[in-house]
Amino acid sequence: MIEFIYVVVGILAVIFGFYLGRGTYSQSIEEVEERMGKGKPRRAKRHFMWLNYMRPEDRASKRRRREQ
């Protein structure tokens, strides 16, 4: 009987969470897109890693081209 109550309370909690998360939007989609603008794609940042010291200086493809 206790397990049944746990299941029912869990289902009600999920339903209540969906109810709270649905939100109300006062702006239309067009207004939101207008405020956000077009935007530009961002370049990936190059982060320094200590493992780079262990990497060979040149790539294998460059070595093969040099050998030909």
N, C-alpha and C positions, 0 to 999 in steps of 0.2 A: 504494500500500500504506500509506503514511504517513497519507493522508487517512482511510482506513478505520479505522486505529487511533485517530485523533483523534475520529472520530464515535462509536466504541464507548466510548472514555473519557468523552466528553461525555454519552452516554446513561447510563453507569454513575454519573457524578457527579450527574445529575438524580435518578436513582433513590435514590442515597444521601442526597441532600438531602431528598427526600420521607420517607425512613425516619427521618432525624433530626428532621424537623419535625412528624411525626405526634404525638409526645408521648404521655404516659400521664396520664390524669386520675384522681386519687384521689377527687374529689368528684363527687357526682351533680349533675345539672342543677338539681334542686330546692335543693340546698345552696348552689350558686353564686348562684341567684336570691335566696335568702333573705339571703345576706350582702350582696349589692349593693343590696338595698332597692328601693323603688319609683322614687325619683328624681323630680325635677321638670324640665320642659323649661326650658332656659336662654334668656334673651332675647339677641338679637343686640347686640353692643357697637357703639356709634356712635363711630367713630374720626374724629378731625379730619384733614382733608386740606387742603393748601395750595390745591388747585384750587377749594375752596369759595369763596374770595374772588372768583373769576371767574364764579361762578354768579349768575344774576339773583336779586334778593331774593325775588320771589314767582313762583309757577309760572304757566304760561300759562293753566291752567284757572281760577285765581283771577282773572287779569286779564280773561278773557272773562266771568266771572260779574259782575265789577264793571262792565263796559261795558254790560251788558244793562239 
